[in-house]
Amino acid sequence: MGDIEIRRLGRDDSLEALTALLHRGYAELGAMGYRYKAVDQSVEVTRNRIAERECYVVVHGGEVVGTALLSPPTLPSSHHPYYDRADVALLSQLAIEPRFQRRGWGSRLMSHLEARAAELNAAEIAVDTSEGAKHLIAIYEGRGYRLITHAQWSHTNFRSVILSKCLSG
């Protein structure tokens, strides 16, 4: 699977490089016609998105090659009532450098964030994606996530599915 480290984003990590990684990681979805925020978000949007969340990175050979955000269960999102539940953490903005995809690193990152959400006393961890991104939905369902509801975000051109996974028992 390769030698990787998963850690919190550090003070010396470049937000410009992280934003460029997000663009590359979401490029395939963008080419499919899906307007995810991470397809072309600015460095300022990256900064704002990580400000109140826990940002994790995957490091391989000294290079940041993956990232994801974890919103603790106590952080109200105001994006959807399900996300505002006091027992639900939110996983978002997950990206792996394309040349390192399909090595299990995204799965390891998700496992890390699921464990961290449990440490934060979340009973559930939720994620959303385009209802048309069947390949992503299949990955989440394979990890035990289940459909909760649908949502239409103002910044996207698609309807999203909200999926959630129980973190206890």
DSSP file (Angstrom, degrees, kcal/mol; ACC not computed):
  #  RESIDUE AA STRUCTURE BP1 BP2  ACC     N-H-->O    O-->H-N    N-H-->O    O-->H-N    TCO  KAPPA ALPHA  PHI   PSI    X-CA   Y-CA   Z-CA
    1    1 A M              0   0    0      0, 0.0   104,-0.1     0, 0.0   102,-0.0   0.000 360.0 360.0 360.0 -14.3    0.0    0.0    0.0
    2    2 A G        -     0   0    0      2,-0.0     2,-0.7     1,-0.0   101,-0.0   0.030 360.0 -72.1  92.6 155.3    3.0    2.3    0.3
    3    3 A D        +     0   0    0      2,-0.0    58,-0.4    -2,-0.0     2,-0.3  -0.773  62.4 160.9 -90.7 114.6    4.4    4.2    3.2
    4    4 A I        -     0   0    0     -2,-0.7     2,-0.4    56,-0.1    56,-0.2  -0.915  29.6-147.6-131.3 159.6    2.2    7.1    4.2
    5    5 A E  E     -A   59   0A   0     54,-2.2    54,-3.1    -2,-0.3     2,-0.5  -0.984   8.2-156.6-121.9 137.2    1.6    9.4    7.2
    6    6 A I  E     +A   58   0A   0     -2,-0.4     2,-0.3    52,-0.2    52,-0.2  -0.976  32.4 145.1-114.0 124.3   -1.7   10.9    8.0
    7    7 A R  E     -A   57   0A   0     50,-2.1    50,-3.1    -2,-0.5     2,-0.1  -0.930  51.1 -79.4-149.1 168.7   -1.5   14.0   10.1
    8    8 A R  E     -A   56   0A   0     -2,-0.3    48,-0.3    48,-0.2     2,-0.1  -0.428  60.0 -90.7 -68.9 149.1   -3.2   17.4   10.7
    9    9 A L        -     0   0    0     46,-3.1     2,-0.2    -2,-0.1    46,-0.1  -0.412  52.3-140.0 -57.6 132.8   -2.4   20.2    8.3
   10   10 A G    >   -     0   0    0     -2,-0.1     3,-1.4     1,-0.1    -1,-0.1  -0.555  19.2-110.5-101.1 164.9    0.6   22.0    9.7
   11   11 A R  T 3  S+     0   0    0      1,-0.3    -1,-0.1    -2,-0.2    -2,-0.1   0.805 118.8  51.0 -58.9 -32.4    1.5   25.6    9.9
   12   12 A D  T 3  S+     0   0    0      2,-0.1    -1,-0.3     0, 0.0     2,-0.2   0.508  84.9 107.6 -88.4  -4.3    4.3   25.1    7.3
   13   13 A D  S <  S-     0   0    0     -3,-1.4     2,-0.4     1,-0.1     3,-0.1  -0.551  75.4-117.6 -74.8 139.1    2.0   23.3    4.8
   14   14 A S     >  -     0   0    0     -2,-0.2     4,-2.1     1,-0.2     5,-0.1  -0.634  15.5-160.5 -81.9 123.7    1.2   25.5    1.7
   15   15 A L  H  > S+     0   0    0     -2,-0.4     4,-2.5     2,-0.2     5,-0.2   0.807  96.1  57.5 -70.1 -29.0   -2.5   26.3    1.2
   16   16 A E  H  > S+     0   0    0      2,-0.2     4,-2.2     1,-0.2    -1,-0.2   0.934 109.5  43.6 -64.0 -45.6   -1.6   27.1   -2.4
   17   17 A A  H  > S+     0   0    0      2,-0.2     4,-2.2     1,-0.2    -2,-0.2   0.883 113.5  51.7 -66.9 -38.7   -0.3   23.5   -2.9
   18   18 A L  H  X S+     0   0    0     -4,-2.1     4,-2.2     2,-0.2    -2,-0.2   0.912 110.2  48.8 -64.0 -42.0   -3.3   22.1   -1.0
   19   19 A T  H  X S+     0   0    0     -4,-2.5     4,-2.3     2,-0.2    -2,-0.2   0.907 110.6  50.4 -64.1 -42.2   -5.7   24.0   -3.2
   20   20 A A  H  X S+     0   0    0     -4,-2.2     4,-2.3     2,-0.2    -1,-0.2   0.885 108.8  53.0 -63.2 -38.5   -3.9   22.8   -6.3
   21   21 A L  H  X S+     0   0    0     -4,-2.2     4,-3.1     2,-0.2    -2,-0.2   0.922 107.9  50.8 -61.3 -44.3   -4.1   19.2   -5.0
   22   22 A L  H  X S+     0   0    0     -4,-2.2     4,-2.1     2,-0.2    -2,-0.2   0.922 108.7  51.7 -59.0 -44.5   -7.9   19.6   -4.5
   23   23 A H  H  X S+     0   0    0     -4,-2.3     4,-0.6     1,-0.2    -1,-0.2   0.929 114.2  42.9 -58.6 -46.2   -8.2   20.9   -8.1
   24   24 A R  H >< S+     0   0    0     -4,-2.3     3,-0.7     1,-0.2     4,-0.5   0.908 113.6  51.8 -66.6 -41.3   -6.3   17.8   -9.4
   25   25 A G  H 3< S+     0   0    0     -4,-3.1     4,-0.2     1,-0.2    -1,-0.2   0.810 117.2  38.2 -66.1 -30.1   -8.1   15.4   -7.1
   26   26 A Y  H 3X S+     0   0    0     -4,-2.1     4,-2.4    12,-0.3    -1,-0.2   0.406  88.5  98.0 -99.7   0.6  -11.5   16.7   -8.3
   27   27 A A  H <X S+     0   0    0     -3,-0.7     4,-2.6    -4,-0.6     5,-0.2   0.877  80.6  53.3 -59.6 -40.3  -10.6   17.2  -11.9
   28   28 A E  H  > S+     0   0    0     -4,-0.5     4,-1.1     2,-0.2    -1,-0.2   0.906 110.8  46.7 -63.1 -41.1  -12.1   13.9  -13.0
   29   29 A L  H  4>S+     0   0    0     -4,-0.2     5,-2.1     2,-0.2     3,-0.2   0.895 111.8  51.7 -66.5 -39.0  -15.4   14.8  -11.4
   30   30 A G  H ><5S+     0   0    0     -4,-2.4     3,-1.6     1,-0.2    -2,-0.2   0.896 106.7  53.2 -62.1 -40.1  -15.2   18.2  -13.0
   31   31 A A  H 3<5S+     0   0    0     -4,-2.6    -1,-0.2     1,-0.3    -2,-0.2   0.757 102.1  59.5 -66.8 -24.1  -14.7   16.6  -16.4
   32   32 A M  T 3<5S-     0   0    0     -4,-1.1    -1,-0.3    -3,-0.2    -2,-0.2   0.511 126.8-103.2 -79.7  -4.4  -17.8   14.5  -15.8
   33   33 A G  T < 5S+     0   0    0     -3,-1.6     2,-0.5     1,-0.3    -3,-0.2   0.481  76.7 137.8  98.6   4.1  -19.7   17.8  -15.5
   34   34 A Y      < -     0   0    0     -5,-2.1     2,-1.2     1,-0.1    -1,-0.3  -0.730  45.1-149.1 -89.6 127.8  -20.1   18.0  -11.8
   35   35 A R        +     0   0    0     -2,-0.5     2,-0.2    -3,-0.1   123,-0.2  -0.573  26.8 170.5 -97.2  71.2  -19.4   21.4  -10.2
   36   36 A Y    >   -     0   0    0     -2,-1.2     3,-1.4   -10,-0.2     4,-0.5  -0.520  43.7-120.1 -72.1 148.8  -18.0   20.5   -6.8
   37   37 A K  G >> S+     0   0    0      1,-0.3     3,-1.1    -2,-0.2     4,-0.8   0.886 111.9  59.1 -58.1 -39.1  -16.6   23.5   -5.0
   38   38 A A  G 34 S+     0   0    0      1,-0.2   -12,-0.3     2,-0.2    -1,-0.3   0.594  84.3  81.4 -70.8 -10.1  -13.2   21.8   -4.8
   39   39 A V  G <4 S-     0   0    0     -3,-1.4    -1,-0.2     1,-0.2    -2,-0.2   0.900 121.8  -6.2 -60.2 -39.8  -13.0   21.6   -8.6
   40   40 A D  T <4 S+     0   0    0     -3,-1.1    -2,-0.2    -4,-0.5    -1,-0.2   0.129  88.3 151.2-146.2  25.0  -11.8   25.3   -8.8
   41   41 A Q     <  -     0   0    0     -4,-0.8   -18,-0.1   -22,-0.1     2,-0.1  -0.245  43.5-116.9 -64.3 152.1  -12.0   26.9   -5.4
   42   42 A S     >  -     0   0    0      1,-0.1     4,-2.2     4,-0.0     5,-0.1  -0.323  25.5-106.4 -80.4 167.2   -9.6   29.7   -4.6
   43   43 A V  H  > S+     0   0    0      1,-0.2     4,-2.8     2,-0.2     5,-0.2   0.872 122.7  57.1 -60.3 -37.2   -6.9   29.6   -1.9
   44   44 A E  H  > S+     0   0    0      2,-0.2     4,-2.5     1,-0.2    -1,-0.2   0.894 105.6  49.1 -62.9 -40.0   -9.1   31.9    0.1
   45   45 A V  H  > S+     0   0    0      2,-0.2     4,-2.7     1,-0.2    -1,-0.2   0.914 110.5  51.1 -65.4 -42.0  -12.0   29.4    0.0
   46   46 A T  H  X S+     0   0    0     -4,-2.2     4,-1.8     2,-0.2    -2,-0.2   0.949 110.6  49.0 -57.4 -48.6   -9.6   26.6    1.0
   47   47 A R  H  X S+     0   0    0     -4,-2.8     4,-0.9     1,-0.2    -2,-0.2   0.914 113.3  46.7 -57.5 -45.7   -8.5   28.8    4.0
   48   48 A N  H  X S+     0   0    0     -4,-2.5     4,-0.5     1,-0.2     3,-0.3   0.879 110.1  53.1 -66.4 -38.1  -12.1   29.5    5.0
   49   49 A R  H  < S+     0   0    0     -4,-2.7    -1,-0.2     1,-0.2     3,-0.2   0.825 114.4  41.1 -69.0 -30.6  -13.1   25.9    4.7
   50   50 A I  H  < S+     0   0    0     -4,-1.8     3,-0.5    -5,-0.2    -1,-0.2   0.586  91.3  91.1 -91.3  -9.3  -10.4   24.7    7.0
   51   51 A A  H  < S+     0   0    0     -4,-0.9    -1,-0.2    -3,-0.3    -2,-0.1   0.876 102.9  19.5 -56.6 -45.1  -10.7   27.5    9.5
   52   52 A E  S  < S+     0   0    0     -4,-0.5    -1,-0.2    -3,-0.2     2,-0.2   0.343 118.0  73.7-108.5   4.9  -13.2   25.8   11.8
   53   53 A R  S    S-     0   0    0     -3,-0.5     2,-0.7    -4,-0.2    18,-0.2  -0.672  86.1-103.9-114.5 168.4  -12.6   22.2   10.8
   54   54 A E  E     - B   0  70A   0     16,-2.7    16,-2.4    -2,-0.2     2,-0.5  -0.854  36.1-158.1 -91.2 119.6   -9.9   19.7   11.3
   55   55 A C  E     - B   0  69A   0     -2,-0.7   -46,-3.1    14,-0.2     2,-0.3  -0.883   8.8-168.8-103.3 125.4   -7.9   19.4    8.1
   56   56 A Y  E     -AB   8  68A   0     12,-2.9    12,-1.7    -2,-0.5     2,-0.3  -0.840   1.7-161.3-112.5 149.5   -5.9   16.2    7.6
   57   57 A V  E     -AB   7  67A   0    -50,-3.1   -50,-2.1    -2,-0.3     2,-0.5  -0.948  15.5-136.9-129.2 151.5   -3.3   15.4    5.0
   58   58 A V  E     -AB   6  66A   0      8,-2.1     7,-3.2    -2,-0.3     8,-1.0  -0.934  24.8-162.0-103.4 126.5   -1.8   12.3    3.6
   59   59 A V  E     +AB   5  64A   0    -54,-3.1   -54,-2.2    -2,-0.5     2,-0.4  -0.941  13.5 175.0-117.3 130.8    2.0   12.6    3.2
   60   60 A H  E >  S- B   0  63A   0      3,-2.7     3,-1.9    -2,-0.5   -56,-0.1  -0.986  74.8 -11.8-134.8 122.4    4.1   10.3    1.0
   61   61 A G  T 3  S-     0   0    0     -2,-0.4     3,-0.1   -58,-0.4    -1,-0.1   0.836 128.9 -55.1  58.3  33.5    7.8   10.8    0.5
   62   62 A G  T 3  S+     0   0    0      1,-0.2     2,-0.4     0, 0.0    -1,-0.3   0.400 116.5 113.6  82.0  -3.5    7.6   14.3    2.1
   63   63 A E  E <  S-B   60   0A   0     -3,-1.9    -3,-2.7     2,-0.0     2,-0.7  -0.849  71.1-124.0-105.8 135.9    4.8   15.3   -0.3
   64   64 A V  E     +B   59   0A   0     -2,-0.4    -5,-0.2    -5,-0.2     3,-0.1  -0.689  40.2 163.6 -75.3 116.3    1.2   16.1    0.6
   65   65 A V  E     +     0   0A   0     -7,-3.2    32,-3.5    -2,-0.7     2,-0.3   0.313  55.9  24.5-120.7   4.7   -0.7   13.7   -1.6
   66   66 A G  E     -BC  58  96A   0     -8,-1.0    -8,-2.1    30,-0.3     2,-0.3  -0.986  56.9-179.6-163.0 161.8   -4.2   13.7    0.0
   67   67 A T  E     +BC  57  95A   0     28,-2.5    28,-2.6    -2,-0.3     2,-0.3  -0.989   4.5 173.1-160.9 158.4   -6.5   15.7    2.2
   68   68 A A  E     -B   56   0A   0    -12,-1.7   -12,-2.9    -2,-0.3     2,-0.4  -0.954  23.3-128.4-163.3 157.6   -9.9   15.7    3.9
   69   69 A L  E     -BC  55  92A   0     23,-3.3    23,-2.2    -2,-0.3     2,-0.5  -0.862  11.7-160.0-110.2 145.8  -11.8   17.8    6.3
   70   70 A L  E     -BC  54  91A   0    -16,-2.4   -16,-2.7    -2,-0.4    21,-0.2  -0.988   3.7-159.4-124.1 121.1  -13.6   16.7    9.5
   71   71 A S  E     - C   0  90A   0     19,-3.1    19,-2.1    -2,-0.5   -18,-0.1  -0.893  27.0-124.8 -96.4 117.9  -16.3   18.9   11.0
   72   72 A P    >   -     0   0    0      0, 0.0     3,-1.8     0, 0.0    16,-0.1  -0.152  21.6-110.4 -59.5 157.5  -16.7   17.9   14.6
   73   73 A P  T 3  S+     0   0    0      0, 0.0    15,-0.4     0, 0.0    16,-0.0   0.697 116.6  57.3 -65.6 -17.1  -20.2   17.0   15.8
   74   74 A T  T 3  S+     0   0    0     13,-0.1    12,-0.1    46,-0.1    15,-0.1   0.493  83.3  96.3 -90.6  -3.2  -20.5   20.2   17.8
   75   75 A L  S <  S-     0   0    0     -3,-1.8     2,-0.1     8,-0.1    -1,-0.0  -0.770  72.5-139.8 -91.1 107.0  -19.9   22.5   14.9
   76   76 A P        -     0   0    0      0, 0.0     8,-0.1     0, 0.0    -2,-0.1  -0.433  15.9-169.9 -65.3 137.6  -23.2   23.7   13.5
   77   77 A S        -     0   0    0      3,-0.2     7,-0.1    -2,-0.1    -2,-0.0   0.791  12.4-155.2 -98.6 -31.8  -23.0   23.7    9.7
   78   78 A S  S    S+     0   0    0      2,-0.2     6,-0.0     1,-0.1    -1,-0.0   0.513  73.0  99.3  61.6   6.8  -26.2   25.5    8.7
   79   79 A H  S    S-     0   0    0      1,-0.3    -1,-0.1     2,-0.0     3,-0.1   0.825  95.9  -5.3 -86.8 -34.7  -26.0   23.6    5.4
   80   80 A H    >>  -     0   0    0      1,-0.1     4,-1.0    71,-0.1     3,-0.8  -0.961  64.4-121.6-159.2 140.2  -28.5   20.9    6.3
   81   81 A P  G >4 S+     0   0    0      0, 0.0     3,-0.5     0, 0.0     4,-0.3   0.833 111.8  59.2 -55.2 -33.8  -30.4   20.0    9.4
   82   82 A Y  G >4 S+     0   0    0      1,-0.2     3,-1.2     2,-0.2     6,-0.1   0.901 104.1  50.7 -63.2 -38.7  -28.9   16.5    9.5
   83   83 A Y  G <4 S+     0   0    0     -3,-0.8    -1,-0.2     1,-0.2     5,-0.1   0.702 102.2  62.8 -70.8 -19.2  -25.4   18.0    9.7
   84   84 A D  G << S+     0   0    0     -4,-1.0    -1,-0.2    -3,-0.5    -2,-0.2   0.488  74.3 117.5 -86.2  -2.6  -26.5   20.2   12.6
   85   85 A R  S X  S-     0   0    0     -3,-1.2     3,-1.6    -4,-0.3    -3,-0.0  -0.422  71.4-129.6 -64.5 139.8  -27.3   17.2   14.8
   86   86 A A  T 3  S+     0   0    0      1,-0.3    -1,-0.1    -2,-0.1    -3,-0.0   0.567 106.1  49.7 -68.8  -8.7  -25.0   17.2   17.9
   87   87 A D  T 3  S+     0   0    0     35,-0.1    37,-2.2    36,-0.1    36,-2.0   0.272  92.6  90.5-113.2  10.9  -24.1   13.6   17.3
   88   88 A V  E <   - d   0 124A   0     -3,-1.6     2,-0.3   -15,-0.4    37,-0.2  -0.936  52.1-167.3-116.5 122.2  -23.1   13.9   13.6
   89   89 A A  E     - d   0 125A   0     35,-2.5    37,-2.9    -2,-0.5     2,-0.5  -0.675  18.1-135.8 -94.4 158.4  -19.6   14.7   12.3
   90   90 A L  E     -Cd  71 126A   0    -19,-2.1   -19,-3.1    -2,-0.3     2,-0.5  -0.972   9.5-159.5-124.0 126.9  -19.0   15.6    8.7
   91   91 A L  E     +C   70   0A   0     35,-3.1    37,-0.4    -2,-0.5     2,-0.3  -0.887  31.1 155.3 -98.5 130.2  -16.3   14.3    6.4
   92   92 A S  E     +C   69   0A   0    -23,-2.2   -23,-3.3    -2,-0.5    -2,-0.0  -0.939  39.5  33.8-149.2 170.2  -15.8   16.6    3.4
   93   93 A Q  E     +     0   0A   0     -2,-0.3     2,-0.4   -25,-0.2    -1,-0.1   0.841  66.7 174.9  50.9  45.1  -13.3   17.8    0.7
   94   94 A L  E     +     0   0A   0    -26,-0.2     2,-0.3    -3,-0.1   -26,-0.2  -0.690   4.6 161.7 -82.6 127.6  -11.6   14.4    0.4
   95   95 A A  E     -C   67   0A   0    -28,-2.6   -28,-2.5    -2,-0.4     2,-0.4  -0.992  23.2-166.0-149.1 139.7   -9.0   14.2   -2.4
   96   96 A I  E     -C   66   0A   0     -2,-0.3   -30,-0.3   -30,-0.2     5,-0.1  -0.986  42.7 -97.6-122.4 136.6   -6.1   12.0   -3.3
   97   97 A E    >   -     0   0    0    -32,-3.5     3,-2.6    -2,-0.4     4,-0.4  -0.289  38.5-124.2 -48.7 127.2   -3.5   13.0   -5.8
   98   98 A P  G >  S+     0   0    0      0, 0.0     3,-1.4     0, 0.0    -1,-0.1   0.828 108.4  57.4 -51.0 -38.9   -4.6   11.3   -9.1
   99   99 A R  G 3  S+     0   0    0      1,-0.3    -2,-0.1     3,-0.0     0, 0.0   0.647 111.5  44.4 -70.1 -10.5   -1.3    9.4   -9.6
  100  100 A F  G X  S+     0   0    0     -3,-2.6     3,-0.5   -35,-0.1     5,-0.4   0.291  87.6 117.9-112.6   7.2   -1.7    7.9   -6.1
  101  101 A Q  T <   +     0   0    0     -3,-1.4    -4,-0.0    -4,-0.4   -76,-0.0  -0.314  64.2  35.4 -71.8 160.1   -5.4    6.9   -6.4
  102  102 A R  T 3  S+     0   0    0      1,-0.1    -1,-0.2    -2,-0.0    -3,-0.0   0.784  86.4 103.4  66.1  31.4   -6.5    3.3   -6.1
  103  103 A R  S <  S-     0   0    0     -3,-0.5    -2,-0.1  -102,-0.0    -1,-0.1   0.333  98.5-105.4-114.9   0.5   -3.8    2.4   -3.6
  104  104 A G  S  > S+     0   0    0     -4,-0.1     4,-2.1     3,-0.0     5,-0.1   0.475  88.1 120.4  88.8   2.5   -6.1    2.4   -0.6
  105  105 A W  H  > S+     0   0    0     -5,-0.4     4,-2.3     2,-0.2     5,-0.2   0.878  73.4  51.2 -70.8 -36.7   -4.8    5.7    0.7
  106  106 A G  H  > S+     0   0    0      2,-0.2     4,-2.6     1,-0.2    -1,-0.2   0.896 110.4  50.5 -63.5 -39.3   -8.2    7.4    0.6
  107  107 A S  H  > S+     0   0    0      2,-0.2     4,-2.5     1,-0.2    -2,-0.2   0.899 109.9  49.4 -64.6 -41.4   -9.7    4.4    2.5
  108  108 A R  H  X S+     0   0    0     -4,-2.1     4,-2.1     2,-0.2    -2,-0.2   0.892 111.1  50.2 -64.9 -38.7   -7.0    4.7    5.1
  109  109 A L  H  X S+     0   0    0     -4,-2.3     4,-2.3     2,-0.2    -2,-0.2   0.922 110.4  49.5 -64.7 -43.9   -7.7    8.5    5.4
  110  110 A M  H  X S+     0   0    0     -4,-2.6     4,-2.8     1,-0.2    -2,-0.2   0.919 109.7  51.2 -61.4 -43.1  -11.4    7.8    5.8
  111  111 A S  H  X S+     0   0    0     -4,-2.5     4,-2.3     1,-0.2    -1,-0.2   0.903 109.6  51.4 -59.9 -41.0  -10.7    5.2    8.5
  112  112 A H  H  X S+     0   0    0     -4,-2.1     4,-2.3     1,-0.2    -1,-0.2   0.921 112.6  44.8 -61.5 -44.9   -8.5    7.7   10.3
  113  113 A L  H  X S+     0   0    0     -4,-2.3     4,-2.6     2,-0.2    -2,-0.2   0.857 110.5  53.7 -71.6 -34.6  -11.3   10.4   10.2
  114  114 A E  H  X S+     0   0    0     -4,-2.8     4,-1.9     2,-0.2    -1,-0.2   0.924 111.2  46.6 -63.0 -43.0  -14.0    7.9   11.3
  115  115 A A  H  X S+     0   0    0     -4,-2.3     4,-2.1     2,-0.2    -2,-0.2   0.904 112.5  50.1 -64.3 -41.6  -11.8    7.0   14.3
  116  116 A R  H  X S+     0   0    0     -4,-2.3     4,-1.5     1,-0.2    -2,-0.2   0.904 108.1  52.8 -64.3 -40.9  -11.3   10.7   15.1
  117  117 A A  H  <>S+     0   0    0     -4,-2.6     5,-2.4     1,-0.2    -1,-0.2   0.900 108.2  50.8 -61.2 -40.5  -15.0   11.4   14.8
  118  118 A A  H ><5S+     0   0    0     -4,-1.9     3,-1.8     1,-0.2    -1,-0.2   0.899 106.4  54.8 -63.2 -40.3  -15.6    8.6   17.3
  119  119 A E  H 3<5S+     0   0    0     -4,-2.1    -1,-0.2     1,-0.3    -2,-0.2   0.828 104.4  55.1 -59.3 -31.6  -13.0   10.2   19.6
  120  120 A L  T 3<5S-     0   0    0     -4,-1.5    -1,-0.3    -3,-0.1    -2,-0.2   0.264 124.4-107.6 -86.3  11.7  -15.0   13.4   19.4
  121  121 A N  T < 5 +     0   0    0     -3,-1.8     2,-0.3     1,-0.2    -3,-0.2   0.732  64.6 156.2  68.9  26.0  -18.1   11.5   20.6
  122  122 A A      < -     0   0    0     -5,-2.4    -1,-0.2     1,-0.1   -34,-0.2  -0.658  32.1-163.1 -78.2 137.3  -19.9   11.5   17.2
  123  123 A A  S    S+     0   0    0    -36,-2.0    44,-3.2    -2,-0.3    45,-0.6   0.713  77.7  25.2 -86.9 -25.1  -22.4    8.7   16.9
  124  124 A E  E     -dE  88 166A   0    -37,-2.2   -35,-2.5    42,-0.3     2,-0.4  -0.948  62.9-152.0-136.7 153.9  -22.4    9.1   13.1
  125  125 A I  E     -dE  89 165A   0     40,-2.0    40,-2.2    -2,-0.3     2,-0.3  -0.999  22.2-163.3-126.3 130.9  -20.2   10.4   10.4
  126  126 A A  E     +dE  90 164A   0    -37,-2.9   -35,-3.1    -2,-0.4     2,-0.3  -0.741  12.5 177.6-115.4 159.0  -21.8   11.9    7.3
  127  127 A V  E     - E   0 163A   0     36,-2.5    36,-3.1    -2,-0.3     2,-0.3  -0.970  11.7-152.3-150.3 154.6  -20.6   12.7    3.8
  128  128 A D  E     + E   0 162A   0    -37,-0.4     2,-0.3    -2,-0.3    34,-0.2  -0.976  18.5 159.4-133.8 154.5  -22.3   14.0    0.6
  129  129 A T  E     - E   0 161A   0     32,-1.6    32,-2.9    -2,-0.3     2,-0.1  -0.954  50.0 -65.1-157.3 169.7  -21.7   13.6   -3.0
  130  130 A S  E >   - E   0 160A   0     -2,-0.3     3,-1.5    30,-0.2    30,-0.3  -0.371  38.2-132.8 -61.6 137.5  -23.5   13.9   -6.4
  131  131 A E  T 3  S+     0   0    0     28,-2.7    -1,-0.2     1,-0.3    29,-0.1   0.708 108.8  58.5 -65.4 -16.5  -26.2   11.4   -6.8
  132  132 A G  T 3  S+     0   0    0     27,-0.3     2,-2.1     1,-0.2    -1,-0.3   0.600  79.9  88.8 -85.5 -12.5  -24.7   10.8  -10.2
  133  133 A A    X>  +     0   0    0     -3,-1.5     4,-2.3     1,-0.2     3,-0.8  -0.467  51.6 164.6 -84.3  67.9  -21.3    9.8   -8.8
  134  134 A K  H 3>  +     0   0    0     -2,-2.1     4,-2.4     1,-0.3    -1,-0.2   0.822  68.6  58.8 -58.4 -34.7  -22.3    6.2   -8.6
  135  135 A H  H 3> S+     0   0    0     -3,-0.2     4,-1.4     2,-0.2    -1,-0.3   0.878 109.1  44.0 -65.2 -36.7  -18.7    5.1   -8.2
  136  136 A L  H <> S+     0   0    0     -3,-0.8     4,-2.5     2,-0.2    -2,-0.2   0.904 111.7  52.6 -72.9 -41.9  -18.2    7.2   -5.1
  137  137 A I  H  X S+     0   0    0     -4,-2.3     4,-3.0     1,-0.2     5,-0.2   0.911 107.7  52.7 -58.9 -42.0  -21.6    6.2   -3.6
  138  138 A A  H  X S+     0   0    0     -4,-2.4     4,-2.2     2,-0.2    -1,-0.2   0.887 108.2  50.8 -62.3 -39.0  -20.6    2.5   -4.1
  139  139 A I  H  X S+     0   0    0     -4,-1.4     4,-0.9     2,-0.2    -2,-0.2   0.951 112.8  45.4 -62.9 -48.5  -17.3    3.2   -2.1
  140  140 A Y  H ><>S+     0   0    0     -4,-2.5     5,-2.3     1,-0.2     3,-1.0   0.929 113.2  49.3 -62.3 -45.4  -19.2    4.8    0.7
  141  141 A E  H ><5S+     0   0    0     -4,-3.0     3,-1.6     1,-0.3    -1,-0.2   0.879 106.2  57.4 -62.6 -36.4  -21.8    2.1    0.8
  142  142 A G  H 3<5S+     0   0    0     -4,-2.2    -1,-0.3     1,-0.3    -2,-0.2   0.727 104.8  52.9 -64.6 -21.4  -19.1   -0.5    0.8
  143  143 A R  T <<5S-     0   0    0     -3,-1.0    -1,-0.3    -4,-0.9    -2,-0.2   0.349 130.8 -93.6 -93.8   3.6  -17.7    1.2    4.0
  144  144 A G  T < 5S+     0   0    0     -3,-1.6    22,-0.4     1,-0.3    -3,-0.2   0.556  76.7 143.8  98.1   8.5  -21.1    0.9    5.7
  145  145 A Y      < -     0   0    0     -5,-2.3     2,-0.3    -6,-0.2    -1,-0.3  -0.551  30.7-160.3 -79.1 148.3  -22.6    4.3    4.8
  146  146 A R  E     -F  164   0A   0     18,-2.6    18,-2.3    -2,-0.2     2,-0.2  -0.931  26.6 -94.2-129.6 153.4  -26.3    4.5    4.2
  147  147 A L  E     +F  163   0A   0     -2,-0.3    16,-0.2    16,-0.2     3,-0.1  -0.454  40.2 169.5 -66.8 131.3  -28.5    6.9    2.4
  148  148 A I  E     -     0   0A   0     14,-3.2     2,-0.3     1,-0.4    15,-0.2   0.775  57.2 -51.8-105.2 -52.3  -30.1    9.5    4.7
  149  149 A T  E     -F  162   0A   0     13,-1.2    13,-3.0     2,-0.0    -1,-0.4  -0.922  52.8 -92.6-168.5-173.7  -31.6   12.1    2.3
  150  150 A H  E     -F  161   0A   0     -2,-0.3     2,-0.3    11,-0.2    11,-0.2  -0.824  31.7-172.8-117.1 159.3  -30.9   14.4   -0.6
  151  151 A A  E     -F  160   0A   0      9,-2.1     9,-3.5    -2,-0.3     2,-0.5  -0.990  19.3-145.7-149.3 152.9  -29.8   18.0   -0.7
  152  152 A Q  E     -F  159   0A   0     -2,-0.3     2,-0.3     7,-0.2     7,-0.1  -0.954  21.0-157.6-121.6 110.0  -29.3   20.7   -3.3
  153  153 A W    >   -     0   0    0     -2,-0.5     3,-1.2     5,-0.5     5,-0.2  -0.616  19.9-129.7 -87.7 146.8  -26.4   23.0   -2.5
  154  154 A S  T 3  S+     0   0    0     -2,-0.3    -1,-0.1     1,-0.2     0, 0.0   0.757 105.5  53.5 -67.1 -24.7  -26.3   26.5   -4.0
  155  155 A H  T 3  S+     0   0    0      2,-0.0     2,-0.3     0, 0.0    -1,-0.2   0.428 100.8  72.2 -93.4   1.7  -22.7   26.1   -5.2
  156  156 A T    <   -     0   0    0     -3,-1.2  -120,-0.1     2,-0.1  -122,-0.1  -0.727  66.0-144.6-115.0 165.3  -23.3   22.9   -7.2
  157  157 A N  S    S+     0   0    0     -2,-0.3     2,-0.3  -124,-0.1  -121,-0.1   0.009  81.4  61.4-111.6  25.3  -25.1   21.9  -10.4
  158  158 A F  S    S-     0   0    0     -5,-0.2    -5,-0.5  -123,-0.2     2,-0.4  -0.957  84.8-105.3-145.0 160.9  -26.3   18.6   -9.1
  159  159 A R  E     - F   0 152A   0     -2,-0.3   -28,-2.7    -7,-0.1   -27,-0.3  -0.757  40.8-142.5 -86.9 136.5  -28.5   17.1   -6.4
  160  160 A S  E     -EF 130 151A   0     -9,-3.5    -9,-2.1    -2,-0.4     2,-0.4  -0.659   4.3-138.9 -99.6 154.1  -26.4   15.5   -3.6
  161  161 A V  E     -EF 129 150A   0    -32,-2.9   -32,-1.6    -2,-0.3     2,-0.6  -0.919  14.6-145.4-103.2 138.7  -27.0   12.4   -1.6
  162  162 A I  E     -EF 128 149A   0    -13,-3.0   -14,-3.2    -2,-0.4   -13,-1.2  -0.931  21.5-175.2-103.4 122.7  -26.2   12.6    2.1
  163  163 A L  E     -EF 127 147A   0    -36,-3.1   -36,-2.5    -2,-0.6     2,-0.3  -0.874   1.9-170.2-117.4 150.2  -24.8    9.3    3.4
  164  164 A S  E     -EF 126 146A   0    -18,-2.3   -18,-2.6    -2,-0.3     2,-0.4  -0.984  11.2-152.3-143.0 152.8  -24.0    8.5    7.0
  165  165 A K  E     -E  125   0A   0    -40,-2.2   -40,-2.0    -2,-0.3     2,-0.3  -0.987  21.6-125.5-127.3 133.0  -22.3    5.7    8.9
  166  166 A C  E     -E  124   0A   0     -2,-0.4   -42,-0.3   -22,-0.4   -43,-0.1  -0.609  17.3-162.8 -74.0 132.6  -22.9    4.6   12.5
  167  167 A L        +     0   0    0    -44,-3.2     2,-0.4    -2,-0.3   -43,-0.1   0.494  64.8  70.5 -99.1  -5.0  -19.7    4.8   14.5
  168  168 A S              0   0    0    -45,-0.6    -2,-0.0     1,-0.1   -45,-0.0  -0.901 360.0 360.0-116.0 145.1  -20.8    2.6   17.4
  169  169 A G              0   0    0     -2,-0.4    -1,-0.1     0, 0.0    -2,-0.1   0.515 360.0 360.0  44.3 360.0  -21.4   -1.1   17.6
